[in-house]
Amino acid sequence: MKTCKQVAEMLGAYLCGDLSPEETREVLHHLAECEACRSETAARREALGLVEAETPTTEARERILRNLQADIRAISVHNKTCL
């Protein structure tokens, strides 16, 4: 059985679905027996959900980029006229 330290090192990959089936079984087996690691997993899952909820869509990222580029151009023009 994996130790708490080993499972903690694997949690990110586990939550992202990046573990092999065998590794996933090992983590799940440990989580079934360890309340502390279950709590840590729940906290990380919640944090991951918050990050995913706050990640802008492609459309939003493109709009933000366009706005930033327009702001940079405006600042550049302003700086040239003020010098």
C-alpha positions as CSV (number, residue, x, y, z in Angstrom):
1,M,0.0,0.0,0.0
2,K,1.2,3.5,-0.8
3,T,2.2,5.8,2.0
4,C,0.5,9.2,2.6
5,K,3.6,10.9,1.2
6,Q,3.5,8.8,-2.0
7,V,-0.2,9.4,-2.5
8,A,0.2,13.2,-1.9
9,E,2.8,13.3,-4.6
10,M,0.4,11.5,-7.0
11,L,-2.8,13.5,-6.2
12,G,-2.3,16.1,-8.9
13,A,-2.0,13.4,-11.6
14,Y,-4.8,11.4,-10.0
15,L,-7.2,14.4,-10.1
16,C,-6.3,15.2,-13.7
17,G,-6.8,11.5,-14.7
18,D,-3.1,11.2,-15.7
19,L,-2.3,8.0,-13.7
20,S,-2.1,4.5,-15.1
21,P,-5.0,2.2,-14.1
22,E,-2.7,0.4,-11.6
23,E,-1.6,3.7,-10.0
24,T,-5.2,4.8,-9.8
25,R,-6.1,1.6,-8.0
26,E,-3.3,2.1,-5.6
27,V,-4.4,5.7,-4.8
28,L,-8.0,4.6,-4.4
29,H,-7.0,1.7,-2.2
30,H,-5.1,4.2,0.0
31,L,-7.9,6.7,0.1
32,A,-10.3,4.0,1.2
33,E,-8.2,3.5,4.3
34,C,-6.9,7.0,5.1
35,E,-9.2,9.9,6.2
36,A,-6.4,12.5,6.1
37,C,-5.6,11.7,2.4
38,R,-9.4,11.7,1.6
39,S,-9.7,15.2,3.1
40,E,-6.6,16.4,1.2
41,T,-8.0,14.9,-2.0
42,A,-11.3,16.7,-1.4
43,A,-9.6,20.0,-0.8
44,R,-7.5,19.7,-3.9
45,R,-10.5,18.6,-6.0
46,E,-12.4,21.7,-4.7
47,A,-9.4,24.0,-5.5
48,L,-9.1,22.5,-9.0
49,G,-12.8,23.1,-9.6
50,L,-12.4,26.7,-8.6
51,V,-9.4,27.1,-11.0
52,E,-11.4,25.5,-13.8
53,A,-14.4,27.7,-13.1
54,E,-12.2,30.8,-13.2
55,T,-10.3,29.8,-16.4
56,P,-11.5,32.1,-19.2
57,T,-12.9,30.6,-22.4
58,T,-11.0,30.9,-25.6
59,E,-13.3,33.7,-26.7
60,A,-12.7,35.6,-23.4
61,R,-8.9,35.2,-23.7
62,E,-9.0,36.5,-27.2
63,R,-11.1,39.5,-26.2
64,I,-8.8,40.2,-23.3
65,L,-5.8,40.0,-25.6
66,R,-7.4,42.4,-28.1
67,N,-8.2,44.9,-25.3
68,L,-4.6,44.7,-24.0
69,Q,-3.2,45.2,-27.4
70,A,-5.4,48.3,-27.9
71,D,-4.4,49.7,-24.5
72,I,-0.7,49.2,-25.4
73,R,-1.2,51.0,-28.7
74,A,-3.0,53.8,-27.0
75,I,-0.3,54.2,-24.3
76,S,2.4,54.1,-27.0
77,V,0.7,56.8,-29.0
78,H,0.2,58.9,-25.8
79,N,3.8,58.5,-24.9
80,K,5.0,59.6,-28.3
81,T,2.8,62.7,-28.3
82,C,3.8,63.7,-24.8
83,L,7.6,63.5,-25.3
